[in-house]
Amino acid sequence: MNQKQKIGISGNVGSFSEEAANYYCHKNKIKDYELIYLVTVEDTLSSVVANKVDKGIFPIENSNGGIVYESVYAMAKYTFNIEKMFEIDVRHCLLTLPNKKVGDIKKIASHAQALKQCKMYLKRKWPNTELIEWSDTAQAANDLNKGKLDESTAVIAPVGCAKLYNLDILEEGIQDLKFNFTSFITAVE
């Protein structure tokens, strides 16, 4: 009897890393798998090296935002093998608590890489808004829903996070590039 493959990802439920992992499993005909939400690349790689997961999936570079520095720093700490590199198209949305209007938003939180990928949009539409770096796009959505972020905060996250975390979509497709590809690595021991 085959055991489920444990795949650690550097994201929370609803993250682009979750999307990438599901894409990877579909493309590689892996049907019996379980995603382990490790949120950070550091935790993902430490879990791969400690054999707590069979594979780890995390982003390494974006066509607009460039290198994911969090990944580079974590990769420098661990010895692992790269099984595969692949990319997915990443589309960002601006999400808020229900019934919030543009004028209610004073802060925008997201992963540093998402903020980079929406830099021109933010400069054009939200020039005086405080930007807050968060551990993960989906984690920011979850934390907004749970009240860990101020209610005057919007988050940049995947569209699926709206339904998952009971948030409203203020605007879709806010990334600066129409085609916004992120490269992911599948790491194994």
N, C-alpha and C positions, 0 to 999 in steps of 0.2 A: 504494500500500500504506500503510495507516494505521500510524502509530507508536504504541507503547504510551504511555499517559499516565503521567507520573511524578507520584505524589502523595506529598508529604512529610507525615509525621505527627509530632506531638509525643508520641511514645511508642515503646516497644520492642515486639518480637513478643509478642502476647498482651495488649497494653494496651487500655484503653477507646478510645483514639484509633484504634487499628487496627480495633476493632469499629465505630466511627463511620465510618471511611473506607470500610469494606466495605459498610456500610448505605447511605452516600451514593452509592457507585458502583452498587449494586443499584437504588436508587430512581431514579437518573438514567440507567439503562440503559447505563452505561459498563462494557463487558465486557473491554476490552483495557487493563489498567492494571497498574502496578507500584508497590508501596508502598515508600517510602524511609523507614527508621526513623531519625528525627532526634532523638528523645528529648525535647528541650526546645522550647518555643515560640520562643525566640530563634533557634535553629538552623533551625526550620521557616520562620519569616518571612524570615530572611536568605537562605535558599535560594530562596524565592519571588521575592524582589526581585532576586536575582542570576540568575534564570532557570535555576537548576539543577533545579528541579521545575516542573511545569505548574500545580499547585495545592498549597496547604498546608491541612491540617485540624488544628484544635486546639480545646480547650475554652475557653469564656469564662465560663460561670456554671453553678452547680448549684442546684437547688431548695432544698437544705438547707445546703450549704456556702457558698453565695453566690458572689461574684465570684472568679474565678481570677486572683489578683494577678500571678502570673508572666506571664499573657497580657496583662494591661493594661500592665505595664512594657515588654514586648517590642513591643506594638502602638505604643507612644509613640515607638519608635526608627525605625520603618519606614513608608514610604508604600506602600500596597497597596490593592486593591479587595476588597470583600466580595462574593463571588458568591452565597453562600447562608448562611443560618443554619438549623440543624435541631437536634433533640434525640433522645437515646436514654436508655433506662432503664438505670441503673447499679446493679448488685448486687455488693456487696463480700463477699469471703470471707477468713477468717483461715487462712493457709497456714503449714505448718512443714516442717522436714526430716522424712523418714520416721521413724515410730515415736516421735515426741516426744509427751509428755503435757502437760497443762495446767500441772502443777507445774514442768516444765522451762523454761517460757517466762519470761524476765526482761526482754525488750525487744520492742517492736513497731515495725517500720519500714514506711513507705509515703510516697507523695506527700502534701504538706501538705493538699491538698484532700480526699484520702481520709480522712485523720485527722480532719478537720473533719466529714465526712459520717458518721463513726462515733463522734463525740465522746461521746454519752450512753452508748453501748454500752461504750466504753473506760472511762469513769468508773465505770460500774456493775460491769463484770466484771473489769477490769484496773486498779484504782485506784492500785496501787503499781508499775506497770510503766513502765519508761522508754520514752518515745515518741521515735522518730528520724525526722526528715524526710528523704526520699529523692527523687531526681530524677524518678522515675516508678514507678507501681505494678508494672508488669511488670519494670522494671529491678531493683526490690527483690527480686522473686521469682528472677530470674536470678542476682543477686548472692548471694542466700542459697544457691542451688544450687551456685554456684562457690566458696563458702567466703569470700566478701568480707564477709559479715555473720557475726557470731558464731553458733554453733549453738544458743544459747539464745534466738535471735531468731525471732519469727514475723513474717509480712508480711501486709499487707492488699492484696489484688490480685483481679483477675477469676478466676472459677472455672477458665477455660481454662488459666491459668498453672500449675495443679497438674500437669496432664498434661505440658505443655510443659517444665516445669523439674523434674520428678520430685519434687514436693512433696505432702504430705498435706493434706487439707482438715480443719482442726480444727473450723471452724464456717462455715456458709453464711448469706448474707443478713444480715450484721451491720450494715448501714447503718441509721441511726436512722429514716429514713422508708421505709415499705413501697414507695412510688413515689418513686424518687430520680432525677429527670431532670437530665441535663447538656446544656446548649446548646453546640453546636459551630459554629465559623465555617469556611467554605471560602474561603480567601484566594487571590487571583490577582494577577498583576502588572498 
